[in-house]
Structure formats: C-alpha cells, structure tokens
Amino acid sequence: MDDSPRLDLRGRRALVTGGARGLGAAVCRRLAAAGAEVLVADVRRDLAEELCTDLAAQGSHARYVDLDVRDPERVAAVFRGLDEADGSLCVLVNCAAVDVSKSAAQLTADEVTRVVTTNLLGPMYLCLEAYRRMVAGGGGHIVNILSTAANRTWTEAGPYSASKSGLRAFTHTLFKEAQRDCLGIGITGVIAGGMETAFIMDRFPDTDVSLLQSPDIVADTVMYALSVPVGSAVPEVVVVPRRETSWP
C-alpha cells in the first residue's frame, strides 16, 4: 500500500482516540492527508500537541482534545462542545487501549477495571455519543480497533481478550442497528495483529520485530474501510503480519 489518500475528507471532521502515538498517530496522519480536520484525542498532551504541530506544518488541520475515554462525562462534554461549535463528526476511530500482562492469580481488581474500562467501556461511550448524532445527520463512519485477542486468547491476557471480545460483539451489534437506522452510517471492526508500536515494545522490548507489522499498514486498512462506497460495507476486516502467531 502507498501513502496516498484513498478518499476525500476535505471539510469533514474526524476524531481518533489514542491518537498521540502508535496506530492512533498513523491513522491521524492518514486522515489529515485525506483532508480531514483531525481531533487528536489522548491523555498524553505533550505527544498529541507535538503531532498536531507536525500536521499543521504540513498544511493539515489538527487539534488536541484532552480525553480520558474512561470518563463518560468527559466524553459527553467533548461531543457537546462539537455541537455548540456546530461541528458534526464524520469519522470516529477508537484506537485507545491498554493491557496488563499478568495471570489471573496476580491481577488486581483495579488492573482489570482499568483494562476493561479503557478498551471496552470507553469505546462504547464514544460510540453512543457519535452514533446518535450520525443517525440524526444521515451518515458517518465508526471504526473500532479490535485485536486477534477478540477471536482467541492466551495466558496473561484475560482482561485484554475479554475487553476486545466484548468490543467486537458491540461493533457487530452496532453494524446491525445501522442497517436498520441509517444506511449512510458505516461500522467497521478492524482486527489487527501485532504491531511494532510502544504498546508492545515498551512492555516486551525483546520482541522479534520480524513477527510484527507496521502500524502504517493497519492505518491504510482503516482508510480502505472508510473509502468503500455507501452501497457496500466492510463490517469487519483482519490485517495481521504474515507470521502472526495468534491467528487463527
């Protein structure tokens, strides 16, 4: 895949959670290249603002949004702010995710809560706010980043697998409801295999990177899903490294 935009998003607004680094940043760059005004939502203000500055230097429109997806009141406030500014949202990409690699015998309740709230409840909060507005506006697209852990699991991955499995089920439900409520709304789940990002490398610095894929490839896959004409749909797509060990 090349870096050229697959669709024209000029005059449209897109919000990406976990947008400050890794896959989220790669998606932000692709959306900006397609002409979108990009809202970079993250808890890492310094990294997010650095990305916005970089995108602005390239002639793109991007701004930082202070957002902890675990806080439903803050999520609602962000969308109210868009309403007040007469700013409809065309694209929502839920990238934000965390993991705690511990066995069930070692996990704490706080760790389980953090993973499940960030990876499952957070995206659901955002989907609820975005979906009802997209129905009212007659269109839009929601992309939820899933994982191979949504299909199978492995040791030390209980909360992560549970959260991604739950998000996959919610995404499928939202797709069916969009078929009923508004055919102009796209709903896509992207099952992504291991990527060479801080999400893996910070925790497992000795990982063989030949087993991983670039986040840019996954970002291109997101753009492909967004580019499919309204008459068709990509409800789910899988993109994994050629040597992915956790698929199928």
Residue pairs with C-beta under 8 A, 6 or more apart in sequence:
1 217
1 220
3 30
3 33
3 216
4 33
5 30
5 33
5 34
5 35
5 223
6 34
6 220
6 223
6 224
6 226
6 227
7 34
7 223
7 226
7 227
8 34
8 35
9 31
9 34
9 35
9 36
9 90
9 91
10 34
10 35
10 36
11 35
12 35
12 36
12 37
12 90
12 91
13 36
13 37
13 38
13 39
13 82
13 87
13 88
13 89
13 90
13 91
14 31
14 36
14 37
14 38
14 39
14 89
14 90
14 91
14 92
14 93
15 38
15 39
15 41
15 65
15 78
15 89
15 91
15 92
15 93
15 126
15 130
16 24
16 27
16 28
16 31
16 38
16 39
16 40
16 41
16 93
16 95
17 24
17 41
17 42
17 67
17 69
17 93
17 94
17 95
17 96
17 122
17 123
17 126
18 24
18 41
18 42
18 94
18 95
18 96
18 97
19 25
19 27
19 28
19 38
19 39
19 40
19 41
19 42
19 48
19 51
19 95
20 40
20 42
20 44
20 47
20 48
20 51
21 42
21 44
21 47
21 51
21 197
21 198
22 95
22 195
22 197
22 198
22 199
22 215
23 95
23 145
23 192
23 195
23 197
23 199
23 215
23 218
23 219
24 40
24 42
24 93
24 95
24 96
25 40
25 51
25 215
26 215
26 216
26 218
26 219
27 93
27 95
27 219
27 222
28 38
28 40
28 51
28 55
28 62
29 55
29 219
30 219
30 220
30 222
30 223
31 38
31 91
31 93
31 223
32 38
32 55
32 58
32 60
32 61
32 62
33 60
34 223
36 61
36 90
36 91
37 61
37 62
37 63
38 55
38 60
38 61
38 62
38 63
39 62
39 63
39 65
40 48
40 51
40 52
40 62
40 63
40 64
40 65
41 48
41 65
41 66
41 67
41 69
41 78
41 96
42 48
42 64
42 65
42 67
42 96
43 66
43 67
43 68
45 64
45 66
48 64
48 65
49 64
51 62
52 62
52 63
52 64
55 61
55 62
56 62
65 78
66 74
67 74
67 75
67 78
68 74
69 75
69 94
69 96
69 118
69 122
69 123
69 125
69 126
70 114
70 117
70 118
70 121
70 122
72 121
72 125
75 122
75 125
75 126
75 129
76 125
76 129
78 129
79 89
79 129
79 130
79 133
82 88
82 89
83 133
88 133
88 137
88 140
89 130
89 133
89 134
89 140
90 139
90 140
90 141
91 140
91 141
91 142
91 143
91 226
92 126
92 127
92 130
92 140
92 141
92 142
92 143
93 142
93 143
93 145
93 222
94 122
94 123
94 126
94 127
94 142
94 143
94 144
94 145
94 167
95 145
96 118
96 119
96 122
96 123
97 118
97 119
97 145
97 147
97 163
97 199
98 114
98 115
98 118
98 119
99 115
99 157
99 159
99 160
99 199
99 203
100 107
100 111
100 112
100 114
100 115
100 159
100 160
101 156
101 157
101 203
102 111
102 156
103 155
103 156
104 158
107 158
107 159
111 159
112 158
112 159
115 159
115 160
115 163
116 159
116 162
116 163
116 166
118 163
119 160
119 163
119 164
119 167
120 162
120 163
120 164
120 166
120 167
120 170
123 144
123 167
123 170
124 167
124 170
127 142
127 144
127 170
127 174
130 140
130 142
131 142
131 174
131 177
131 178
131 185
133 140
134 140
134 142
134 182
134 184
134 185
135 181
135 182
135 185
138 182
138 184
139 182
139 184
139 185
139 230
140 184
140 185
140 186
141 185
141 186
141 187
141 188
141 225
141 226
142 174
142 185
142 186
142 187
142 188
143 188
143 189
143 190
143 222
143 225
143 226
144 167
144 168
144 170
144 171
144 188
144 189
144 190
145 190
145 192
145 218
145 222
146 164
146 167
146 168
146 171
146 189
146 190
146 191
146 192
146 236
147 160
147 164
147 191
147 192
147 193
148 191
148 192
148 193
148 194
148 240
148 244
148 246
148 247
149 157
149 160
149 161
149 164
149 165
149 246
150 161
150 164
150 165
150 167
150 168
150 189
150 191
151 165
151 168
151 191
151 247
151 248
152 161
152 246
152 247
152 248
153 161
154 161
154 246
167 189
168 189
168 191
168 236
171 187
171 188
171 189
171 235
171 236
172 189
172 235
172 236
174 187
175 187
175 233
175 235
178 185
178 186
178 187
183 230
184 230
186 225
186 226
186 228
186 230
186 233
186 234
187 233
187 235
188 222
188 225
188 226
188 233
188 234
188 235
188 236
188 237
189 235
189 236
189 237
190 218
190 221
190 222
190 225
190 236
190 237
190 239
191 236
191 237
191 238
191 239
191 240
192 218
192 221
192 239
192 240
193 213
193 238
193 239
193 240
193 241
193 244
193 246
193 247
194 200
194 207
194 211
194 212
194 213
194 240
194 241
194 244
194 246
195 212
195 213
195 214
195 215
195 218
196 209
196 212
196 213
196 214
196 215
197 215
200 207
200 212
201 207
201 209
210 243
211 241
211 243
211 244
211 245
212 241
213 239
213 240
213 241
217 239
218 239
221 237
221 239
224 234
224 237
225 234
225 237
228 234
238 247
240 247
